[in-house]
Each structure stands twice: as structure tokens, then as C-alpha cells.
Amino acid sequence: MRALTVNQRTISDDSDAYVIAEIGHNHEGDLGKAEELVRQAAAAGAGAVKLQKRDNRSLFTREMYDSPYTGRNSFGPTYGAHREFLEFGTHEYTYLQQLSAELGVDFFSTAFDFASVDFLAELDVPAIKIASGDIRNTPLLAYAAKAGKPLIVSTGGADMEVVRRAVGTVLPLNPDLALLQCTAMYPAEPEELNLAVLGTYRAEFPDTVVGFSGHDLGPWAAWTAYALGARVVEKHVTLDCTRPGSDHKFSMEQAALTELVDGLGRVRRSLGGRDKVVQPGERPAMLKMGKKLVAQRDLPAGHRLSLEDVAIKSPGDGLTPDRLADVVGRHLSGPLAADADITLDVLMEMDSDAGRD
């Protein structure tokens, strides 16, 4: 069975979407803003909130760390200083982890390096996310897989060969994997989402839960993804889409996240089951609009019915038109008035029809 359990939540083809509210660094280095984002995500119905964890000194080259980084989106004079300003440590993570537990949402993070995997494992988060930028980082994938936590891996910027290599790295070490279709563009336009690849993932990895990490605008692509089999949905969240920073503009405020979650529930209910059945609520309409077989004109007892003797009229409370072949050629056991129902009860038995005209 295709299933993944995160903190006692089972994610499967039969479950609601597991919605991850990606805070990332939209907290802007402010624990108060992070707390408010967690509270809003929980109130909107998200299943999890997520941060991003980096060991900045080891993650970036010295040149990149020390490179000038100024402008509207900067929180420091160099890229390293900018990243350090946004980075939360043990105090912030522990506080937000406890808050999330109180609010009933899971709390975890993306790990961008080996030290961050260790940090999150020590914190005992219920899952670890690997970002699209590390889809080719098989050493990190293997290291995270060995941490013994469910892995949620985004696949932006990858082709199927790269995806197969990533999955082949993780699964022998850890079967608890969710594979997310993602487009590493911020924001991504509809024609760049390639949601149909979800079917490819489901076919090629039949025991793996698949999902969608969306950098698109609005909820509709996530709703479509659920209909195509995605059971993990990740969307960025913010307190204010107009704030400076690269992620705010395509992130969701609380009202939009609530709409997303509610819509995913409606999509699940609208999918229903695989069997085609008659819904109880359809019966009044089908009675009014449906058709039945009736006498075209007054017909005497013993008459042998022809096509010209049978009319198809509403309401649909009698013998349905798909039974026409069962009545044509049969003899009437009694007279029928025009518009009277033709039923099997008014037809003679087949063996007693023999020899009649």
C-alpha cells in the first residue's frame, strides 16, 4: 500500500492532503512573526509547518559568504550576514516545536547540509525535507535517509534520470519517502508546473507517496495535483505578500491558505469512489427527466407490439427505454390506453406467444 506516516498521521491515496505550510525565512529573523505564522497555519488547517535550516559557514564558499548583498531584500551587508540574520537556532526551534505541538500541527524543517540533518535529528522532528537544490546531492540524501526520519524530497530542476537516482539512493536506506513534483521557478507559471508527471511518479514508484510543492500563484494547481494523486501539498506562507524578500510575493496569507485547505477537502469529496453508482440525490431529477415505455395509442388485448406501438415519454417511473427490445414483438395480455405504461406484467409469456400473428 502506498502510505507514509508522519507523527502518527498516515498519508495515503485514501487520505486528505497533508498540507505543509512552508514558512521558510518569511519570518524575517523575528521569532514573533514565526510564531504568528505557525498560529495562522494551524488555524487554516495545515497539517505541518516548516522552516529551513542551514549551517551557513559550512554551506557556502567563503567567496559567496563574504560577497556583498545589498538591496531591498537584504538583511545584512554580505550574503553570509544576510543568511545568519535569518537563521534560527536551538532556542527558536524548540520554542516553535512546542508551540506547534500545542496547536496540533507537525513541525519540521528543510536540511540543506549534513550539520542541519544532525541538528534536526537531535531535535527529533517527525520528518526532514530535502529541497530541489539537493536533488542531485546523493551524499546528503543518503545521510538524511540514515537519520531514520521520513524524507520529503522535492524534485525541481530534475529530469527522470536524476529523480530515479535520488529515489534509488533513499529507498534502500529508508522506505519512508514522499516525492514532490516541483518547478524551481519563483513564481512558476501554469505551463511550467508539469503536473502530469505525478502520474509518472505514481506508476514508476508504486509504493511511494507523491505530492506537489507549488511556487505558483493561487490554490488551483494544488487542487488539480490532489486529483492527479498528490497527497502531500507544500505551499509557502507569509504574513504579508507585499513584504520585501524573494518568497513573500508567491506565498499565501492566512485567508488564501484556508481556501487552499478547504478546497483540497472538497476535491477529495468530489473524487468519490472508483465504482460508478447512482447517487440517491439523482433520483428526483432522473424521475422528472428520465423516460419510460408507454403505448403510442389505444391497443387491444392480444395485440402484437411493433415499434410504431411504443412511445418513449417522461416521467421515468416505468420500464426504461433500454428495455425496448424486450417488449417489441410481444403480445398484450389486456388492452392498453394511449400513454399507459408498458410493463412486463401486461405482456404474455413468450411460450404462449407462439403461433400468434
C-alpha positions in Angstrom: 0.0 0.0 0.0 1.2 3.5 -0.9 1.4 5.2 2.5 3.7 7.4 4.7 3.3 8.0 8.4 4.4 11.4 9.8 4.0 11.8 13.5 1.1 9.3 13.6 -0.6 10.9 10.6 -1.0 8.4 7.8 -0.8 9.8 4.3 -2.1 7.6 1.6 -4.3 7.5 -1.5 -7.3 7.3 0.8 -6.3 10.3 3.0 -6.8 14.0 2.9 -3.9 16.1 1.6 -1.1 16.6 4.1 -0.6 20.3 3.8 2.8 21.7 4.7 2.9 25.5 5.3 6.4 26.5 4.3 7.4 29.4 6.5 11.0 29.3 5.2 12.5 32.6 6.1 9.4 34.6 5.7 9.7 35.2 9.5 12.5 37.6 8.6 14.5 36.5 11.6 11.8 37.5 14.0 10.5 34.8 16.4 7.3 36.7 17.0 6.5 36.7 13.3 7.4 33.0 13.1 5.0 32.3 16.0 2.2 34.2 14.3 2.8 32.2 11.0 2.6 28.9 13.0 -0.7 30.0 14.6 -2.2 31.2 11.3 -1.2 27.9 9.5 -2.7 25.9 12.3 -5.9 27.9 12.2 -6.1 27.5 8.4 -6.0 23.7 8.7 -2.4 22.9 7.7 -1.0 19.6 8.8 2.5 20.9 9.3 4.7 24.0 9.4 8.2 24.0 8.1 11.3 26.1 8.3 14.7 26.0 6.5 17.9 25.0 8.4 21.3 25.9 7.1 24.8 25.7 8.6 25.8 28.8 6.7 29.6 28.7 7.4 29.9 25.2 6.0 27.3 25.5 3.3 28.7 28.4 1.3 32.1 29.1 -0.2 34.0 31.8 1.5 33.6 34.0 -1.6 29.8 33.5 -1.6 29.5 34.0 2.1 31.5 37.3 2.0 30.0 38.6 -1.2 28.2 42.0 -1.0 24.5 41.6 -0.6 22.6 44.9 -0.6 19.2 45.9 -1.7 15.6 45.7 -0.7 15.7 42.0 0.2 18.9 42.1 2.2 19.2 41.7 6.0 22.9 42.2 6.0 25.8 43.8 4.1 27.1 40.4 2.8 25.3 37.3 1.8 26.6 35.5 4.8 25.4 38.2 7.2 22.0 38.2 5.5 21.7 34.4 5.9 22.9 34.5 9.5 20.3 37.2 10.4 17.6 34.9 9.1 18.9 31.7 10.8 17.1 30.3 13.8 18.9 28.2 16.4 18.0 25.8 19.1 16.1 28.3 21.2 13.8 29.3 18.4 13.3 25.8 17.0 12.5 24.4 20.4 10.0 27.2 21.1 8.3 26.7 17.8 8.3 23.0 18.1 6.5 23.1 21.4 4.0 25.7 20.1 3.3 23.5 17.1 2.6 20.5 19.3 0.2 22.6 21.4 -1.6 23.7 18.2 -1.8 20.2 16.8 0.4 20.7 13.7 3.7 18.9 12.9 6.9 21.0 12.9 10.0 20.2 10.9 12.4 21.8 8.5 14.4 21.5 5.3 18.0 20.4 5.9 20.5 22.0 3.4 23.6 20.3 4.7 24.9 17.5 7.0 25.1 19.6 10.1 21.5 20.6 9.7 20.4 17.0 9.4 22.2 16.3 12.7 20.5 19.4 14.2 17.0 18.3 13.2 17.6 14.7 14.2 18.7 15.8 17.7 15.6 18.0 17.9 13.6 14.8 17.0 11.5 16.4 14.3 8.9 14.0 12.7 10.2 14.4 9.2 13.1 16.0 7.2 12.6 17.9 3.9 15.2 17.9 1.2 14.9 20.8 -1.3 15.1 20.7 -5.0 18.6 22.2 -5.0 19.8 19.0 -3.4 18.0 16.5 -5.7 21.5 15.7 -7.2 23.2 15.7 -3.8 23.1 12.0 -3.2 25.6 12.2 -0.3 23.1 14.5 1.6 20.1 12.3 0.5 21.8 9.2 1.9 22.9 10.9 5.1 19.4 12.2 5.7 17.9 8.8 4.9 20.0 7.3 7.6 18.6 9.7 10.2 15.6 7.4 10.4 13.0 10.1 9.7 10.5 10.2 6.9 12.0 12.2 4.0 10.1 14.6 1.8 12.0 15.3 -1.3 11.3 18.0 -3.9 12.3 17.3 -7.5 12.5 20.8 -9.1 15.2 21.2 -11.7 15.5 17.4 -12.3 14.7 15.0 -15.1 13.6 11.4 -14.6 17.2 10.1 -14.6 18.0 12.4 -11.7 14.8 11.6 -9.9 15.4 7.8 -10.3 18.9 8.3 -8.9 17.6 10.2 -5.9 14.9 7.6 -5.2 17.4 4.8 -5.7 19.7 6.5 -3.1 17.0 6.9 -0.5 14.8 3.8 -0.6 17.4 1.1 0.2 18.2 3.1 3.3 14.7 4.4 4.2 11.4 3.3 2.8 9.6 6.3 4.3 9.7 8.7 1.3 7.4 11.3 -0.3 8.4 12.5 -3.7 7.2 16.0 -4.6 6.8 17.4 -8.1 8.2 20.9 -8.1 9.2 23.6 -10.5 12.2 25.6 -9.3 10.9 28.9 -10.5 9.6 31.7 -8.2 6.8 32.1 -9.1 6.1 29.3 -11.6 3.6 29.9 -14.4 0.9 27.3 -15.1 2.6 26.0 -18.2 5.7 25.3 -16.2 4.1 23.1 -13.5 4.0 19.8 -15.4 1.5 18.3 -13.0 1.0 15.3 -15.3 4.4 14.0 -14.1 2.6 13.0 -10.9 1.1 10.1 -12.9 4.6 9.1 -14.0 5.9 9.1 -10.4 2.9 7.0 -9.2 3.5 4.5 -12.0 7.2 4.2 -11.6 7.3 4.3 -7.8 4.1 2.4 -6.8 4.9 2.2 -3.1 5.9 5.9 -2.7 3.6 8.8 -1.7 3.8 11.6 -4.2 3.0 15.3 -3.8 3.3 18.8 -5.1 5.5 21.6 -3.9 4.0 24.7 -5.5 5.6 28.1 -6.2 2.6 29.1 -8.3 0.1 31.7 -7.5 -3.2 30.6 -6.1 -4.7 27.3 -5.0 -6.0 25.8 -8.2 -2.8 23.9 -9.1 -2.7 22.2 -5.7 -6.3 21.1 -6.1 -5.5 19.7 -9.6 -2.5 17.9 -8.1 -4.6 16.2 -5.5 -7.0 15.0 -8.2 -3.9 13.6 -10.0 -2.8 11.7 -6.9 -0.7 14.1 -4.9 -1.2 13.6 -1.2 1.4 16.0 0.1 1.0 19.6 -0.8 3.5 22.2 0.2 2.9 26.0 -0.2 4.8 29.0 1.1 3.1 31.2 3.7 3.6 34.8 4.8 2.0 37.4 6.9 2.1 39.9 4.1 2.7 39.2 0.4 3.9 42.7 -0.2 6.9 42.4 2.2 10.4 42.6 0.7 12.0 39.3 0.1 12.1 36.8 -2.7 9.5 34.4 -1.3 6.7 36.7 0.0 5.3 37.5 -3.4 4.3 34.0 -4.2 3.4 32.9 -0.7 -0.1 32.6 0.8 -1.6 34.7 3.6 -3.9 33.0 6.0 -7.1 33.5 4.1 -5.6 32.0 1.0 -4.2 29.1 2.9 -7.6 28.4 4.4 -9.1 28.5 0.9 -6.4 26.0 -0.2 -7.0 23.6 2.6 -10.8 23.8 2.3 -10.6 23.3 -1.5 -8.4 20.2 -1.1 -11.1 18.7 1.1 -13.8 19.5 -1.5 -11.6 17.9 -4.2 -11.3 14.7 -2.1 -15.0 14.5 -1.6 -15.7 15.2 -5.2 -13.5 12.3 -6.3 -15.6 9.8 -4.5 -15.1 6.1 -5.3 -14.0 4.2 -8.4 -17.3 2.5 -8.9 -19.9 4.2 -10.9 -23.1 4.3 -8.8 -26.4 6.1 -8.8 -26.4 8.8 -6.1 -29.6 9.0 -4.0 -29.9 12.7 -4.8 -30.0 11.9 -8.5 -33.3 10.0 -8.3 -35.7 13.0 -8.3 -34.1 14.5 -11.4 -34.0 11.2 -13.2 -37.7 10.6 -12.4 -38.5 14.0 -13.9 -36.1 13.9 -16.9 -36.0 10.2 -17.5 -38.1 8.3 -19.9 -40.3 5.1 -19.9 -42.1 3.0 -22.5 -45.8 3.7 -23.0 -48.5 2.9 -25.5 -48.4 5.2 -28.5 -52.2 4.7 -29.0 -55.1 2.6 -27.7 -54.1 -1.0 -28.1 -56.4 -4.1 -27.8 -55.7 -7.2 -25.8 -53.7 -9.8 -27.7 -52.1 -7.2 -29.9 -48.5 -7.9 -31.0 -46.4 -4.8 -30.3 -44.4 -3.2 -33.0 -42.0 -0.2 -32.9 -44.9 2.0 -34.0 -46.9 1.0 -31.0 -44.4 2.1 -28.4 -43.6 5.7 -27.4 -40.8 7.0 -25.1 -42.0 9.6 -22.7 -41.4 11.2 -19.3 -41.6 10.8 -16.4 -39.1 8.0 -15.9 -41.2 5.9 -13.5 -41.7 2.9 -15.7 -39.9 0.4 -17.9 -36.8 2.2 -19.2 -36.2 2.7 -22.9 -33.2 0.3 -22.9 -35.8 -2.5 -22.4 -37.4 -1.7 -25.8 -36.1 -5.0 -27.4 -37.8 -6.9 -24.5 -41.3 -5.7 -25.5 -41.4 -5.3 -29.3 -42.8 -8.5 -30.8 -44.6 -9.5 -27.6 -48.4 -9.8 -27.2 -50.6 -7.8 -24.8 -52.4 -9.8 -22.1 -55.0 -7.0 -21.9 -55.9 -3.7 -23.5 -53.7 -0.6 -23.1 -54.9 3.0 -23.4 -52.7 5.6 -25.0 -49.9 6.7 -22.8 -50.4 3.8 -20.4 -47.2 2.1 -19.1 -46.0 -0.9 -21.0 -44.8 -3.2 -18.3 -43.7 -6.8 -18.3 -46.9 -7.6 -16.4 -49.1 -6.7 -19.4 -47.1 -8.9 -21.8 -47.9 -12.5 -22.4 -45.3 -15.1 -21.6 -43.0 -15.9 -24.5 -44.0 -19.5 -24.9 -47.7 -18.6 -25.0 -47.0 -16.1 -27.9 -46.1 -18.9 -30.3 -48.4 -19.1 -33.3 -49.9 -15.6 -32.9 -49.8 -13.0 -35.6 
